[in-house]
Amino acid sequence: MRLWRRAVQTARLLIGVPDYDTYVEHMRLHHPERPVMSYEEFFNERMRARYRGGGGRCC
């Protein structure tokens, strides 16, 4: 199952689809004091970051 999740994550990265589950896990581990965006908020923010030329990484 772990291999499958990694393959799905890689495929999403290759075609430019952001990985919401990875984002949620990162936020809970590294930024527990910050609210987690909904999937729609996350997707829209990632698309804005992608097309405005910014990376948008927090860490």
mmCIF file of the N, C-alpha and C atoms, coordinates in Angstrom:
data_MODEL
# 
_entry.id   MODEL 
# 
loop_
_atom_site.group_PDB 
_atom_site.id 
_atom_site.type_symbol 
_atom_site.label_atom_id 
_atom_site.label_alt_id 
_atom_site.label_comp_id 
_atom_site.label_asym_id 
_atom_site.label_entity_id 
_atom_site.label_seq_id 
_atom_site.pdbx_PDB_ins_code 
_atom_site.Cartn_x 
_atom_site.Cartn_y 
_atom_site.Cartn_z 
_atom_site.occupancy 
_atom_site.B_iso_or_equiv 
_atom_site.pdbx_formal_charge 
_atom_site.auth_seq_id 
_atom_site.auth_comp_id 
_atom_site.auth_asym_id 
_atom_site.auth_atom_id 
_atom_site.pdbx_PDB_model_num 
ATOM 1   N N  . MET A 1 1  ? 0.824   -1.189 0.000   1.00 0.00 ? 1  MET A N  1 
ATOM 2   C CA . MET A 1 1  ? 0.000   0.000  0.000   1.00 0.00 ? 1  MET A CA 1 
ATOM 3   C C  . MET A 1 1  ? 0.873   1.259  0.000   1.00 0.00 ? 1  MET A C  1 
ATOM 4   N N  . ARG A 1 2  ? 1.961   1.242  0.730   1.00 0.00 ? 2  ARG A N  1 
ATOM 5   C CA . ARG A 1 2  ? 2.857   2.397  0.791   1.00 0.00 ? 2  ARG A CA 1 
ATOM 6   C C  . ARG A 1 2  ? 3.466   2.700  -0.577  1.00 0.00 ? 2  ARG A C  1 
ATOM 7   N N  . LEU A 1 3  ? 3.834   1.666  -1.289  1.00 0.00 ? 3  LEU A N  1 
ATOM 8   C CA . LEU A 1 3  ? 4.382   1.832  -2.631  1.00 0.00 ? 3  LEU A CA 1 
ATOM 9   C C  . LEU A 1 3  ? 3.332   2.459  -3.554  1.00 0.00 ? 3  LEU A C  1 
ATOM 10  N N  . TRP A 1 4  ? 2.090   2.012  -3.425  1.00 0.00 ? 4  TRP A N  1 
ATOM 11  C CA . TRP A 1 4  ? 1.017   2.568  -4.241  1.00 0.00 ? 4  TRP A CA 1 
ATOM 12  C C  . TRP A 1 4  ? 0.833   4.061  -3.952  1.00 0.00 ? 4  TRP A C  1 
ATOM 13  N N  . ARG A 1 5  ? 0.823   4.464  -2.682  1.00 0.00 ? 5  ARG A N  1 
ATOM 14  C CA . ARG A 1 5  ? 0.662   5.875  -2.326  1.00 0.00 ? 5  ARG A CA 1 
ATOM 15  C C  . ARG A 1 5  ? 1.802   6.708  -2.895  1.00 0.00 ? 5  ARG A C  1 
ATOM 16  N N  . ARG A 1 6  ? 3.005   6.182  -2.858  1.00 0.00 ? 6  ARG A N  1 
ATOM 17  C CA . ARG A 1 6  ? 4.158   6.899  -3.400  1.00 0.00 ? 6  ARG A CA 1 
ATOM 18  C C  . ARG A 1 6  ? 4.038   7.035  -4.921  1.00 0.00 ? 6  ARG A C  1 
ATOM 19  N N  . ALA A 1 7  ? 3.566   5.981  -5.586  1.00 0.00 ? 7  ALA A N  1 
ATOM 20  C CA . ALA A 1 7  ? 3.384   6.038  -7.039  1.00 0.00 ? 7  ALA A CA 1 
ATOM 21  C C  . ALA A 1 7  ? 2.316   7.064  -7.410  1.00 0.00 ? 7  ALA A C  1 
ATOM 22  N N  . VAL A 1 8  ? 1.225   7.109  -6.656  1.00 0.00 ? 8  VAL A N  1 
ATOM 23  C CA . VAL A 1 8  ? 0.166   8.085  -6.913  1.00 0.00 ? 8  VAL A CA 1 
ATOM 24  C C  . VAL A 1 8  ? 0.690   9.492  -6.689  1.00 0.00 ? 8  VAL A C  1 
ATOM 25  N N  . GLN A 1 9  ? 1.430   9.699  -5.613  1.00 0.00 ? 9  GLN A N  1 
ATOM 26  C CA . GLN A 1 9  ? 2.000   11.016 -5.321  1.00 0.00 ? 9  GLN A CA 1 
ATOM 27  C C  . GLN A 1 9  ? 2.938   11.450 -6.452  1.00 0.00 ? 9  GLN A C  1 
ATOM 28  N N  . THR A 1 10 ? 3.778   10.559 -6.911  1.00 0.00 ? 10 THR A N  1 
ATOM 29  C CA . THR A 1 10 ? 4.714   10.868 -7.996  1.00 0.00 ? 10 THR A CA 1 
ATOM 30  C C  . THR A 1 10 ? 3.960   11.223 -9.274  1.00 0.00 ? 10 THR A C  1 
ATOM 31  N N  . ALA A 1 11 ? 2.936   10.450 -9.588  1.00 0.00 ? 11 ALA A N  1 
ATOM 32  C CA . ALA A 1 11 ? 2.145   10.727 -10.791 1.00 0.00 ? 11 ALA A CA 1 
ATOM 33  C C  . ALA A 1 11 ? 1.484   12.098 -10.696 1.00 0.00 ? 11 ALA A C  1 
ATOM 34  N N  . ARG A 1 12 ? 0.955   12.424 -9.539  1.00 0.00 ? 12 ARG A N  1 
ATOM 35  C CA . ARG A 1 12 ? 0.328   13.735 -9.361  1.00 0.00 ? 12 ARG A CA 1 
ATOM 36  C C  . ARG A 1 12 ? 1.341   14.857 -9.548  1.00 0.00 ? 12 ARG A C  1 
ATOM 37  N N  . LEU A 1 13 ? 2.523   14.680 -9.011  1.00 0.00 ? 13 LEU A N  1 
ATOM 38  C CA . LEU A 1 13 ? 3.549   15.703 -9.165  1.00 0.00 ? 13 LEU A CA 1 
ATOM 39  C C  . LEU A 1 13 ? 3.957   15.866 -10.627 1.00 0.00 ? 13 LEU A C  1 
ATOM 40  N N  . LEU A 1 14 ? 4.021   14.758 -11.343 1.00 0.00 ? 14 LEU A N  1 
ATOM 41  C CA . LEU A 1 14 ? 4.411   14.810 -12.752 1.00 0.00 ? 14 LEU A CA 1 
ATOM 42  C C  . LEU A 1 14 ? 3.411   15.583 -13.607 1.00 0.00 ? 14 LEU A C  1 
ATOM 43  N N  . ILE A 1 15 ? 2.138   15.442 -13.287 1.00 0.00 ? 15 ILE A N  1 
ATOM 44  C CA . ILE A 1 15 ? 1.130   16.134 -14.091 1.00 0.00 ? 15 ILE A CA 1 
ATOM 45  C C  . ILE A 1 15 ? 0.681   17.456 -13.464 1.00 0.00 ? 15 ILE A C  1 
ATOM 46  N N  . GLY A 1 16 ? 1.243   17.791 -12.320 1.00 0.00 ? 16 GLY A N  1 
ATOM 47  C CA . GLY A 1 16 ? 0.970   19.090 -11.721 1.00 0.00 ? 16 GLY A CA 1 
ATOM 48  C C  . GLY A 1 16 ? -0.233  19.162 -10.806 1.00 0.00 ? 16 GLY A C  1 
ATOM 49  N N  . VAL A 1 17 ? -0.725  18.034 -10.331 1.00 0.00 ? 17 VAL A N  1 
ATOM 50  C CA . VAL A 1 17 ? -1.847  18.028 -9.402  1.00 0.00 ? 17 VAL A CA 1 
ATOM 51  C C  . VAL A 1 17 ? -1.285  18.022 -7.986  1.00 0.00 ? 17 VAL A C  1 
ATOM 52  N N  . PRO A 1 18 ? -1.641  19.035 -7.180  1.00 0.00 ? 18 PRO A N  1 
ATOM 53  C CA . PRO A 1 18 ? -1.108  19.086 -5.817  1.00 0.00 ? 18 PRO A CA 1 
ATOM 54  C C  . PRO A 1 18 ? -1.641  17.947 -4.955  1.00 0.00 ? 18 PRO A C  1 
ATOM 55  N N  . ASP A 1 19 ? -0.841  17.497 -3.999  1.00 0.00 ? 19 ASP A N  1 
ATOM 56  C CA . ASP A 1 19 ? -1.188  16.373 -3.138  1.00 0.00 ? 19 ASP A CA 1 
ATOM 57  C C  . ASP A 1 19 ? -1.694  16.884 -1.792  1.00 0.00 ? 19 ASP A C  1 
ATOM 58  N N  . TYR A 1 20 ? -3.004  16.927 -1.643  1.00 0.00 ? 20 TYR A N  1 
ATOM 59  C CA . TYR A 1 20 ? -3.635  17.463 -0.437  1.00 0.00 ? 20 TYR A CA 1 
ATOM 60  C C  . TYR A 1 20 ? -3.275  16.649 0.808   1.00 0.00 ? 20 TYR A C  1 
ATOM 61  N N  . ASP A 1 21 ? -3.253  15.331 0.703   1.00 0.00 ? 21 ASP A N  1 
ATOM 62  C CA . ASP A 1 21 ? -2.948  14.492 1.860   1.00 0.00 ? 21 ASP A CA 1 
ATOM 63  C C  . ASP A 1 21 ? -1.550  14.779 2.411   1.00 0.00 ? 21 ASP A C  1 
ATOM 64  N N  . THR A 1 22 ? -0.587  14.985 1.526   1.00 0.00 ? 22 THR A N  1 
ATOM 65  C CA . THR A 1 22 ? 0.771   15.317 1.952   1.00 0.00 ? 22 THR A CA 1 
ATOM 66  C C  . THR A 1 22 ? 0.789   16.671 2.645   1.00 0.00 ? 22 THR A C  1 
ATOM 67  N N  . TYR A 1 23 ? 0.043   17.626 2.102   1.00 0.00 ? 23 TYR A N  1 
ATOM 68  C CA . TYR A 1 23 ? -0.060  18.954 2.717   1.00 0.00 ? 23 TYR A CA 1 
ATOM 69  C C  . TYR A 1 23 ? -0.634  18.857 4.131   1.00 0.00 ? 23 TYR A C  1 
ATOM 70  N N  . VAL A 1 24 ? -1.732  18.115 4.298   1.00 0.00 ? 24 VAL A N  1 
ATOM 71  C CA . VAL A 1 24 ? -2.371  17.985 5.612   1.00 0.00 ? 24 VAL A CA 1 
ATOM 72  C C  . VAL A 1 24 ? -1.400  17.345 6.601   1.00 0.00 ? 24 VAL A C  1 
ATOM 73  N N  . GLU A 1 25 ? -0.719  16.303 6.191   1.00 0.00 ? 25 GLU A N  1 
ATOM 74  C CA . GLU A 1 25 ? 0.250   15.636 7.064   1.00 0.00 ? 25 GLU A CA 1 
ATOM 75  C C  . GLU A 1 25 ? 1.367   16.600 7.461   1.00 0.00 ? 25 GLU A C  1 
ATOM 76  N N  . HIS A 1 26 ? 1.878   17.362 6.500   1.00 0.00 ? 26 HIS A N  1 
ATOM 77  C CA . HIS A 1 26 ? 2.943   18.328 6.775   1.00 0.00 ? 26 HIS A CA 1 
ATOM 78  C C  . HIS A 1 26 ? 2.471   19.384 7.780   1.00 0.00 ? 26 HIS A C  1 
ATOM 79  N N  . MET A 1 27 ? 1.272   19.901 7.569   1.00 0.00 ? 27 MET A N  1 
ATOM 80  C CA . MET A 1 27 ? 0.753   20.937 8.467   1.00 0.00 ? 27 MET A CA 1 
ATOM 81  C C  . MET A 1 27 ? 0.576   20.401 9.889   1.00 0.00 ? 27 MET A C  1 
ATOM 82  N N  . ARG A 1 28 ? 0.074   19.210 10.021  1.00 0.00 ? 28 ARG A N  1 
ATOM 83  C CA . ARG A 1 28 ? -0.147  18.635 11.360  1.00 0.00 ? 28 ARG A CA 1 
ATOM 84  C C  . ARG A 1 28 ? 1.166   18.339 12.069  1.00 0.00 ? 28 ARG A C  1 
ATOM 85  N N  . LEU A 1 29 ? 2.185   17.928 11.314  1.00 0.00 ? 29 LEU A N  1 
ATOM 86  C CA . LEU A 1 29 ? 3.480   17.623 11.920  1.00 0.00 ? 29 LEU A CA 1 
ATOM 87  C C  . LEU A 1 29 ? 4.308   18.868 12.219  1.00 0.00 ? 29 LEU A C  1 
ATOM 88  N N  . HIS A 1 30 ? 4.332   19.822 11.305  1.00 0.00 ? 30 HIS A N  1 
ATOM 89  C CA . HIS A 1 30 ? 5.247   20.948 11.407  1.00 0.00 ? 30 HIS A CA 1 
ATOM 90  C C  . HIS A 1 30 ? 4.614   22.267 11.812  1.00 0.00 ? 30 HIS A C  1 
ATOM 91  N N  . HIS A 1 31 ? 3.305   22.400 11.663  1.00 0.00 ? 31 HIS A N  1 
ATOM 92  C CA . HIS A 1 31 ? 2.619   23.660 11.959  1.00 0.00 ? 31 HIS A CA 1 
ATOM 93  C C  . HIS A 1 31 ? 1.281   23.402 12.642  1.00 0.00 ? 31 HIS A C  1 
ATOM 94  N N  . PRO A 1 32 ? 1.272   22.684 13.772  1.00 0.00 ? 32 PRO A N  1 
ATOM 95  C CA . PRO A 1 32 ? -0.006  22.317 14.405  1.00 0.00 ? 32 PRO A CA 1 
ATOM 96  C C  . PRO A 1 32 ? -0.825  23.519 14.870  1.00 0.00 ? 32 PRO A C  1 
ATOM 97  N N  . GLU A 1 33 ? -0.184  24.654 15.048  1.00 0.00 ? 33 GLU A N  1 
ATOM 98  C CA . GLU A 1 33 ? -0.898  25.850 15.508  1.00 0.00 ? 33 GLU A CA 1 
ATOM 99  C C  . GLU A 1 33 ? -1.651  26.557 14.378  1.00 0.00 ? 33 GLU A C  1 
ATOM 100 N N  . ARG A 1 34 ? -1.353  26.208 13.144  1.00 0.00 ? 34 ARG A N  1 
ATOM 101 C CA . ARG A 1 34 ? -1.976  26.869 11.987  1.00 0.00 ? 34 ARG A CA 1 
ATOM 102 C C  . ARG A 1 34 ? -3.159  26.053 11.481  1.00 0.00 ? 34 ARG A C  1 
ATOM 103 N N  . PRO A 1 35 ? -4.209  26.727 11.006  1.00 0.00 ? 35 PRO A N  1 
ATOM 104 C CA . PRO A 1 35 ? -5.362  25.987 10.469  1.00 0.00 ? 35 PRO A CA 1 
ATOM 105 C C  . PRO A 1 35 ? -5.009  25.314 9.140   1.00 0.00 ? 35 PRO A C  1 
ATOM 106 N N  . VAL A 1 36 ? -5.643  24.190 8.878   1.00 0.00 ? 36 VAL A N  1 
ATOM 107 C CA . VAL A 1 36 ? -5.442  23.451 7.632   1.00 0.00 ? 36 VAL A CA 1 
ATOM 108 C C  . VAL A 1 36 ? -6.499  23.920 6.639   1.00 0.00 ? 36 VAL A C  1 
ATOM 109 N N  . MET A 1 37 ? -6.071  24.289 5.441   1.00 0.00 ? 37 MET A N  1 
ATOM 110 C CA . MET A 1 37 ? -7.004  24.733 4.407   1.00 0.00 ? 37 MET A CA 1 
ATOM 111 C C  . MET A 1 37 ? -7.886  23.571 3.957   1.00 0.00 ? 37 MET A C  1 
ATOM 112 N N  . SER A 1 38 ? -9.070  23.897 3.495   1.00 0.00 ? 38 SER A N  1 
ATOM 113 C CA . SER A 1 38 ? -9.930  22.887 2.876   1.00 0.00 ? 38 SER A CA 1 
ATOM 114 C C  . SER A 1 38 ? -9.276  22.468 1.560   1.00 0.00 ? 38 SER A C  1 
ATOM 115 N N  . TYR A 1 39 ? -9.762  21.373 0.967   1.00 0.00 ? 39 TYR A N  1 
ATOM 116 C CA . TYR A 1 39 ? -9.189  20.927 -0.301  1.00 0.00 ? 39 TYR A CA 1 
ATOM 117 C C  . TYR A 1 39 ? -9.334  22.012 -1.358  1.00 0.00 ? 39 TYR A C  1 
ATOM 118 N N  . GLU A 1 40 ? -10.495 22.652 -1.408  1.00 0.00 ? 40 GLU A N  1 
ATOM 119 C CA . GLU A 1 40 ? -10.729 23.690 -2.416  1.00 0.00 ? 40 GLU A CA 1 
ATOM 120 C C  . GLU A 1 40 ? -9.774  24.870 -2.213  1.00 0.00 ? 40 GLU A C  1 
ATOM 121 N N  . GLU A 1 41 ? -9.598  25.318 -0.975  1.00 0.00 ? 41 GLU A N  1 
ATOM 122 C CA . GLU A 1 41 ? -8.670  26.418 -0.691  1.00 0.00 ? 41 GLU A CA 1 
ATOM 123 C C  . GLU A 1 41 ? -7.247  26.030 -1.077  1.00 0.00 ? 41 GLU A C  1 
ATOM 124 N N  . PHE A 1 42 ? -6.855  24.808 -0.715  1.00 0.00 ? 42 PHE A N  1 
ATOM 125 C CA . PHE A 1 42 ? -5.519  24.310 -1.023  1.00 0.00 ? 42 PHE A CA 1 
ATOM 126 C C  . PHE A 1 42 ? -5.289  24.259 -2.534  1.00 0.00 ? 42 PHE A C  1 
ATOM 127 N N  . PHE A 1 43 ? -6.237  23.692 -3.258  1.00 0.00 ? 43 PHE A N  1 
ATOM 128 C CA . PHE A 1 43 ? -6.099  23.560 -4.701  1.00 0.00 ? 43 PHE A CA 1 
ATOM 129 C C  . PHE A 1 43 ? -5.973  24.933 -5.362  1.00 0.00 ? 43 PHE A C  1 
ATOM 130 N N  . ASN A 1 44 ? -6.833  25.861 -4.969  1.00 0.00 ? 44 ASN A N  1 
ATOM 131 C CA . ASN A 1 44 ? -6.785  27.205 -5.552  1.00 0.00 ? 44 ASN A CA 1 
ATOM 132 C C  . ASN A 1 44 ? -5.473  27.907 -5.232  1.00 0.00 ? 44 ASN A C  1 
ATOM 133 N N  . GLU A 1 45 ? -4.989  27.774 -4.015  1.00 0.00 ? 45 GLU A N  1 
ATOM 134 C CA . GLU A 1 45 ? -3.722  28.401 -3.622  1.00 0.00 ? 45 GLU A CA 1 
ATOM 135 C C  . GLU A 1 45 ? -2.557  27.808 -4.404  1.00 0.00 ? 45 GLU A C  1 
ATOM 136 N N  . ARG A 1 46 ? -2.544  26.491 -4.595  1.00 0.00 ? 46 ARG A N  1 
ATOM 137 C CA . ARG A 1 46 ? -1.473  25.841 -5.350  1.00 0.00 ? 46 ARG A CA 1 
ATOM 138 C C  . ARG A 1 46 ? -1.498  26.269 -6.816  1.00 0.00 ? 46 ARG A C  1 
ATOM 139 N N  . MET A 1 47 ? -2.684  26.404 -7.382  1.00 0.00 ? 47 MET A N  1 
ATOM 140 C CA . MET A 1 47 ? -2.774  26.848 -8.775  1.00 0.00 ? 47 MET A CA 1 
ATOM 141 C C  . MET A 1 47 ? -2.293  28.295 -8.911  1.00 0.00 ? 47 MET A C  1 
ATOM 142 N N  . ARG A 1 48 ? -2.657  29.156 -7.968  1.00 0.00 ? 48 ARG A N  1 
ATOM 143 C CA . ARG A 1 48 ? -2.165  30.536 -8.002  1.00 0.00 ? 48 ARG A CA 1 
ATOM 144 C C  . ARG A 1 48 ? -0.647  30.563 -7.894  1.00 0.00 ? 48 ARG A C  1 
ATOM 145 N N  . ALA A 1 49 ? -0.095  29.777 -6.974  1.00 0.00 ? 49 ALA A N  1 
ATOM 146 C CA . ALA A 1 49 ? 1.362   29.735 -6.794  1.00 0.00 ? 49 ALA A CA 1 
ATOM 147 C C  . ALA A 1 49 ? 2.049   29.202 -8.049  1.00 0.00 ? 49 ALA A C  1 
ATOM 148 N N  . ARG A 1 50 ? 1.460   28.216 -8.665  1.00 0.00 ? 50 ARG A N  1 
ATOM 149 C CA . ARG A 1 50 ? 2.063   27.613 -9.857  1.00 0.00 ? 50 ARG A CA 1 
ATOM 150 C C  . ARG A 1 50 ? 2.103   28.583 -11.033 1.00 0.00 ? 50 ARG A C  1 
ATOM 151 N N  . TYR A 1 51 ? 1.019   29.294 -11.235 1.00 0.00 ? 51 TYR A N  1 
ATOM 152 C CA . TYR A 1 51 ? 0.925   30.137 -12.424 1.00 0.00 ? 51 TYR A CA 1 
ATOM 153 C C  . TYR A 1 51 ? 1.397   31.565 -12.234 1.00 0.00 ? 51 TYR A C  1 
ATOM 154 N N  . ARG A 1 52 ? 1.679   31.972 -11.013 1.00 0.00 ? 52 ARG A N  1 
ATOM 155 C CA . ARG A 1 52 ? 2.258   33.305 -10.832 1.00 0.00 ? 52 ARG A CA 1 
ATOM 156 C C  . ARG A 1 52 ? 3.776   33.245 -10.781 1.00 0.00 ? 52 ARG A C  1 
ATOM 157 N N  . GLY A 1 53 ? 4.317   32.024 -10.831 1.00 0.00 ? 53 GLY A N  1 
ATOM 158 C CA . GLY A 1 53 ? 5.773   31.861 -10.875 1.00 0.00 ? 53 GLY A CA 1 
ATOM 159 C C  . GLY A 1 53 ? 6.420   31.710 -9.519  1.00 0.00 ? 53 GLY A C  1 
ATOM 160 N N  . GLY A 1 54 ? 5.663   31.692 -8.446  1.00 0.00 ? 54 GLY A N  1 
ATOM 161 C CA . GLY A 1 54 ? 6.229   31.530 -7.113  1.00 0.00 ? 54 GLY A CA 1 
ATOM 162 C C  . GLY A 1 54 ? 6.228   30.081 -6.690  1.00 0.00 ? 54 GLY A C  1 
ATOM 163 N N  . GLY A 1 55 ? 7.144   29.739 -5.796  1.00 0.00 ? 55 GLY A N  1 
ATOM 164 C CA . GLY A 1 55 ? 7.198   28.381 -5.284  1.00 0.00 ? 55 GLY A CA 1 
ATOM 165 C C  . GLY A 1 55 ? 6.167   28.110 -4.231  1.00 0.00 ? 55 GLY A C  1 
ATOM 166 N N  . GLY A 1 56 ? 6.003   29.054 -3.297  1.00 0.00 ? 56 GLY A N  1 
ATOM 167 C CA . GLY A 1 56 ? 4.984   28.909 -2.278  1.00 0.00 ? 56 GLY A CA 1 
ATOM 168 C C  . GLY A 1 56 ? 5.303   27.938 -1.162  1.00 0.00 ? 56 GLY A C  1 
ATOM 169 N N  . ARG A 1 57 ? 6.522   27.486 -1.042  1.00 0.00 ? 57 ARG A N  1 
ATOM 170 C CA . ARG A 1 57 ? 6.868   26.549 0.026   1.00 0.00 ? 57 ARG A CA 1 
ATOM 171 C C  . ARG A 1 57 ? 7.070   27.291 1.344   1.00 0.00 ? 57 ARG A C  1 
ATOM 172 N N  . CYS A 1 58 ? 6.645   26.688 2.416   1.00 0.00 ? 58 CYS A N  1 
ATOM 173 C CA . CYS A 1 58 ? 6.809   27.327 3.715   1.00 0.00 ? 58 CYS A CA 1 
ATOM 174 C C  . CYS A 1 58 ? 8.131   26.907 4.376   1.00 0.00 ? 58 CYS A C  1 
ATOM 175 N N  . CYS A 1 59 ? 8.623   25.726 4.057   1.00 0.00 ? 59 CYS A N  1 
ATOM 176 C CA . CYS A 1 59 ? 9.829   25.214 4.717   1.00 0.00 ? 59 CYS A CA 1 
ATOM 177 C C  . CYS A 1 59 ? 10.873  24.796 3.689   1.00 0.00 ? 59 CYS A C  1 
# 
